[in-house]
Amino acid sequence: MLTLSASMQAKLDAAATTFCHCWRLARNDGVVLGFTDHDRDIAFNGVIFRANTGLSASQVETTLGLAAGTAEAAGALSDDSLTETDLLDNLYDGASVETWLVDWTNVTDRALLDVATMGEVRRGEHAFAAELRSSAHVFDQQQGRAFQRGCAADFGDPRCCVDLSLFVATGVAVDFSGGVLTLDLAASYETGYFTGGVLTLASGGAVGAKFTIKSHTQEGLRASIALWTQPGRVIAAGDGVSLTAGCDKSPTACQAKFGNIVNFRGFPHMPGNDRVIAYPSALAAAIDGGSFFR
């Protein structure tokens, strides 16, 4: 329940108020940004909430129960705060956004209205709009095990138990053109080894930015990497990168590629739809509830 000071409650009850909204945005890489819809900068809690960013927020919708509340923040892209390159480099994925109601004449009178997580971001030519998801969106995530043929774990997570450091390669960018990144790696790998994996920029203008690998081909130490999303900044020759192997969540890859079949989190022998719609036949194997693989 929101608790307000007596002075703040009195100002809210007045005919005219001096309140504005402030947003504190904390990225996962430790960068903290502040924005306000007031016409002047406001500072509190060690953060300067800037007024020249053109950020505004929609009405917050909430419902009873565990349904996730939704809101939206829209703003202009500028060179010194929110840049298109940062959005393209996925630096705002999962960022925490605090919404404050602040008296701009006395910032000690303020109240934290909501804490949300930044979700889908839509970009236009000169502006962006970001979905703000309430904490209840966590309840929409899958809990428990899923009965499926493929592995239900994420590669390298506690259920998978694979040590990711054993399947990471380092390299140096040689060229980036036509959406394909050419690298010189420290070792040679089979074509497709990094398909579905992650490329992380280790140096250059976007250190720490991560991208999902669409395809990987290799000849000797020279690798060609295509990404699902294009980086916001140019990857220059000489920039360092690291590549994490891709996992297609199949039992074959789990056993042959990673030697981790003991931790496979899928059910590869689970009958499919062909068994569900099958009908008795003297020419087919007996459907008596026994194993199909013995």
N, C-alpha and C positions, 0 to 999 in steps of 0.2 A: 504494500500500500504506500502511495506517495505521501510523504510527510513534509509539510511546508512550515517555515518559520512564521511567526505572527506578523512580522513586517511584510513578508512576501504575500501572505494571504490578504492583508489589508490592501496591498497594491493591486492584487488581482480583483478584489471586490470593488475597486474604484471605477469610476466611469471611464477614465482614460488611463492607460497603462504605459509603462516604458519598458516593455519586454521585447526580447528578440530571441531567435534560436541560434545556437552554436553547435557545431558538429566537430567532434574529435575523432579523427580517423587514424588508426594505428595499423600499419602494414606488418606482415609477418617478418619482414627483414629489419624491423626495429624503427623504421621511419615513422614519425608522428606528424600529422598535419592538422591544422585547425581552420575552420571556415565559419562564417556567420552571415546571416541575412541582414545585419545592421549595416549602416552606411559608414561606419568607422571600425577600425580594428579593436578587438577586445582581448584582454589577457587575463588568464587565471590558471591555476594549477600548472604553472610553468609552460603553458602553451599559448601562442599568439594566434587568435582566431581572426583570420584575414577577411576583410570586407570586399576586396576587389576581385574575388574569384567568381562571382555570379552564381553561387551555389544556392539552390532552393530545394525544399522537400515537399512531398505531397502529404495528404492526410494519411494518418496511420490507421489501418483497419485491424481490429482485433475482435475475436469472438470467444464465447465461453468454450471451455474444454481445452483440448490439446492441439487444436488447429493452429498452424503457424500464422502469426500476424504478418502483414505485408505493408511496405511503404516503398517510396521511390525517391531518390535524390537525383536532381538534374543540375548540371553545371557546364560552364564554358571551359574549353581546353585552353590553357595558357602555358607559356614557356617556363614560368617560374614556380608553378604549383602542380596542377594536374596536367600531365602531358600525354599525348596520344601514344608516344613510345613506351611510357610506363604501363599503360593499359594493355598494349600489344604484347609486352614482355611478361604479362600475367603477375605483375608485382602487387596488384590489388585483390587478387583472388583470396577469398576468405578473410579479408581485412575486417577488423572490429570497428564499428561506428557507434559512438556515444552521441545521443541527442540531448542537449541541455536547453532549458528555459532560463534565460538570464535577464536580470534587470540591468540595462546598459548604463544606468546612472549610479549603480552600486552593485558590482559584480558579486559581492558576498551574498546577495539575495539571488540564489539560483537553485535549480532543481534538476536532477537527472531524470529525464523522461523515459528513456529507452536505451537499451544496448542491443545492437543488431549486428548481423554479419553480412558483408557485401556479397551478393549473389551475382546474377547475370548482369553484364554490362553491355549496353548498346551504344554504339558510337555513330555519330553523324559527322558532317564535314567540319563543324566548328564546335560541337558540343557532345556531351555524353549523358546517358541516364543509367543509373545503377539501382538495381533491386536491393532493398534492405530487408533481410529476413530476420524475424525474431528468434529468440533462443529455442522456441518450440519447434523449429524446423529440424532439430536434432531427433525428435521423436518420429520423423518421417523416414529416417534411415533404417535400413534393414538390421534387425537384431536376430541373433541366433544363427543357426546354420541353414543354408539353402540346399535343397536336394536338386542337384544338377550334375551333368556329366563333367563339365569343366570345373576347374578349381575355383572355389569361392573366396580364397584369400587374395590379398594384394601382394605382389612380389616384394619380399623383404620385410613384411609386417610380422608381428609376434606369432601369428598363426602359421605363417609360411616358414619362419625360422631360418631362412637363407641369410648368410652374411653378405650384404650387398657389396662390401669392399672387395670381395673376391671376384666380382664380375663387373668391375669398372675399368675402363680404358681411358687413357689420357692422350691428347693429341693437340695439334696446332693447325689453325685454319690456314688454308692455302688460297682459296677463292670462294666467293659466294655470288652466284649469278644464276638467273633463271629459276630461282627457288631451290637450288641444290647447293649444298655446302660441301666443298672438297676439303678433306683433312689428311694430314700425315699423322698416323697413329704410331704409338711406341711399339706395337706388336701387330701381327697379322691375325685376322679373324675370318671365319667363314661368312660368305655373303648371307645377309638376313639375320646375323647374330644379334644385331642391335635393333631390328625392326620391332616396333611396339615399345621400345625402351625410352629412356629419357636422356636428352642432351642438356648439359648445364654449362653455362658460360663461366669460365674461371678467371678471365681477365678481359679487358676492353671496357666498352662503355656501359655494359649492362651485366656486371658481375653478379652471379647468383640466379639470373633468369633461367627458367627451365622450360623445355619444349618437348613435346611428344614426337618421337621419330616415326615417320610414315614408312620409310623404306631405307634399306642399307645395302649397298653393294661395295665390294672390295677387290682390289688387285694388289697383291703384295701388302705394302704398308699404306697405300693410297686408298682412302675410303670416300665414298660419295653418300651423303646423307640428305634425304628429303624430309622436311618437317610438315606437320599437319597445319600449323599456324606460322605465319611469317613473323620474324622478330621486328620489334619496333625500331631498333637501331641497326645500322649496318655492321655486320660482322666482318672485321678487317683482317687482312692477311697478318698472321702472327699472333692473333688472339688465341688464348688457351681454352680448351674445352675438355669436358669429361663426358664419357658415354656410359650409361648403365644398360646392361643387357636387357633385351625384351623377353617377356614370357607370354606365350600364347595360351597358358593355363591348361594345356593338355597333359595327360599322364606321360606321354612320350617325351616331351620337353622336360618335364619335372625329373624324369629318371635319367635320360641320356645327357641332357644339357647341364643340369644342376645337381644331379645325384641326390635328389631330395624327395624321392617317391614316398618315403616313410611319413612325410608330413603333407602329402597331397590331400587337399580339402575338397575333393569332388567324389562323384560316384560314377566312374566310367562304365560300370557294368549295369547301370540302371536301364531297364527296358524303355524303349522309345515308343513313339506313336504307332510304329508298325506293329508292335506287339499288342497295343490296345485295340486296334481295329482288326486284328487277325481273326480268322474263323477256322473251325476244325477242318482238317484235311488229312486224308490217309497218306499223302505224299510229304507232309510237313512233319517237323519234329513235334513230339507230344508236348502239349501245354498243360503240364500237371503241377505247376508251382515250383518245380525244381530249377536248378541253375541252368542257364543257357551256355555256360562256358566250361562245363565239365562233362 
